[in-house]
Amino acid sequence: MSPKRGDRAAPPPGPDEWDIRFAGGEAAKGWEQLSTQAAGNTRAAWHLMRTDPAPAARTERHHRLKGELAHGEHRGETMDRWQIEVTAGGRVWYLLDVERRTVWIDRASTGHPKATDR
């Protein structure tokens, strides 16, 4: 069965880890495609989101988005949006629910998002 909105991405979190869930069905579908295309990199992205989703030392491949993309809304709450570059074109965008220690994947795709080309 394929994951869908609200489903957990992988096993439940361990102590001091963040829960990772899909904000929507398209994100779940994109995650599956990324996992097929680049399994190792997708697993590394999952590990980053699980252990350090908002690192103090940001990199070119893992950082908070800027401008109008810097925030997103999930279930009526506005949250910071981050990005991990999984492959040259593949990206994972996620929202941080700090209060619930939950990462909401709101976009995962094998292609470069045009919204960041501006």
N, C-alpha and C positions, 0 to 999 in steps of 0.2 A: 504494500500500500504506500502510495506517495504521501509525503508530508503536506499539510495544508495550514492555513491561517491559524495561529495560536499554538500549533504544535511545537514541541521542543526539538531543537536541532541537536541530536545526539543524546548521550546519557544525562541523567540529572547531575547538577553541580555537586562537587565535593566541598569540604569546608573551605571557606574563603574564596570560593569561585563564583563567577557570575552565571546565572541561568541564561541560556540562549534560546530564543523563540522566534518564529516567523511572524512578521506583522501582517503578511498577506499571502495569498496563494501564489502570486507571481514570484515573490521572493523565494518561496519554497521550491518552486519549479526551477528558478534560476540557480538556486543552490545545488540542486541535483545535477544540472548541466555542468556547473563549475566542477563539481566533485568528479564527474565523469571525465572532463577535459584535463583537469590538473589536480589529481587526488592529493598529492603530497602538499602542494601549496594551499589547497583548500583546508586541509587538516591543520596546517600551520596557522592559517587565519582563524580557524575555530579555536585553537589553543590561545592565540592572542586575545580574542574576545572573551574567552573563559577566564583568563588570569590577569590581564592588564588592558582592558578595553579603552582606557583613556590615559595613555602613558604620558608622563611628564616630559620625557625626551621623545618628541615627535620626529618621524622620519618622512622621507618622500613617499614611502609606501604605506605608511600608517599615520594618518593625521585627521584632525577635525576639518570638515568642509568649511568653506568660506561663503560670505555674502548670504544671499537668500537660501542657499542650501545648508547653511550652518545649523539650522533647526528644522525639526519635523514634528508632526503631530501624530500621536497614537492614542486612541481612546480618549480624546478630548484634552490630552496633556501635551504641552510643548516640551520637547527634549532636544539635547544637543545631538547633532548627526556627525558621525565619523565615517572614514573610508579606509579600507585596506585594499591595496592593489594586489590582487591574487596572481594575475598574469600580466603580460604587457597590455592587454585590453580588458581583462576580466576584473571586475570590482565587486566588493561587498560594501554596501552602505548600511549603517545601523544606528539606531537611536538608543541613548542611554537612559534607562529608568533607574536613577541612582537610589531612590528611596526603596525600590524593590530589588535592587541588585540584579536587574534583568536587562539583557541586550536584546533589542527587537530588530531583527534583520528586516529592513524595509526595501532593500533592493539587492539582488545578486544576479550578475549576468556575465556571460563570456565576452561580451562586446563592450567597448569603451562607451560610457554614458555621454551623450551629446550635451547634456545640461552643464557639464564642466568645461566645455570648449569656449565659453564666452570670455 
